[in-house]
Amino acid sequence: MLRKKAIAFISWRSRLNKNHANNICSTPSKNRITDIILFIKQYIKNPKEIGSLTPSSNSLSKMMTDSIVGNGDTLIELGAGTGVFTKLINLKFKDHKFYVFEKNTNFHENLLNIKNIDLRCNALDMTNIIDKNKTKVSDVISGLPLRSIDNEISNVILSHAFCLLINGGQFIQFTYGLKSPISNSFLKEHNMVLNKKIHVIKNIPPATIYIYKKIL
C-alpha cells in the first residue's frame, strides 16, 4: 500500500513539473520511487528528525543547487536525506571537495552509493573533520529541519558551519515556515546576513530558500 501511494504521488508531482525548464521526464525512475518510499518510512518513524513527508522536488533541488557560488574549493551538505541535492551538487562541482553529513542510519547507507563524496555521520563533528586553514568552504547547503531540532544542537551546528565559511561564503537553507529559521541576532553574532530568499511553489509543501552570506 505504501509503495502504491508513493508511486501515485511521484507520478502526480512529475506531471506538475513537466513544463520545468529542465525538461524533467514525467515518468519517475525506479531509483526515485525507491528514495521516496525510504523517505516516507523514515518520516513515519521520526517525523521531527525528517521534517517532511516527502523528499524535495526537482524544482527545489535545482534552485538550491543553482544558488551555490562555489568560489572556494570545498562544499558542505547538512542533512542530505536520500541525496536529491547531493547528486546534483556532485555533477555540477566535480572539482570541489564535498563533505556530506547525514546521521540517519538508513539514509546514510543509501548515500554510500554516491561516489566522490566524503560522507560523515554527525554534523556536530564538522570542525574536527574539516580544517579551516587548509580548505576554503564557499557554500554550506542545508536540508536540516532547523525548527524541529533541539535549539542548542542546531545552534552548535550553525556556529560550526558559519565558522568554516570564507568571507562572502553562503549558508543555503530551505524551510517550510513563513519566516527565517535563523534569528537576526544569531546571524549578527556570527557575521552573517540574510542576502536573499526564493519562494518555491513547485514543492510539496511549498518551500522558501534562505541564502545567508558571511560578511567580516
Secondary structure, 3 states (H helix, E strand, C coil): CHHHHHHHHHHHHHHHCCCCCCCCCCCCCHHHHHHHHHHHHHHHHCHHHHCCCCCCCHHHHHHHHHCCCCCCCEEEEECCCCCHHHHHHHHHCCCCEEEEECCCHHHHHHHCCCCCCEEECCHHHHHHHCCCCCCCEEEEEECCCCCCCCHHHHHHHHHHHHHHEEEEEEEEEEECCCCCCCCHHHHHHCCEEEEEEEEECCCCCCEEEEEEEECC
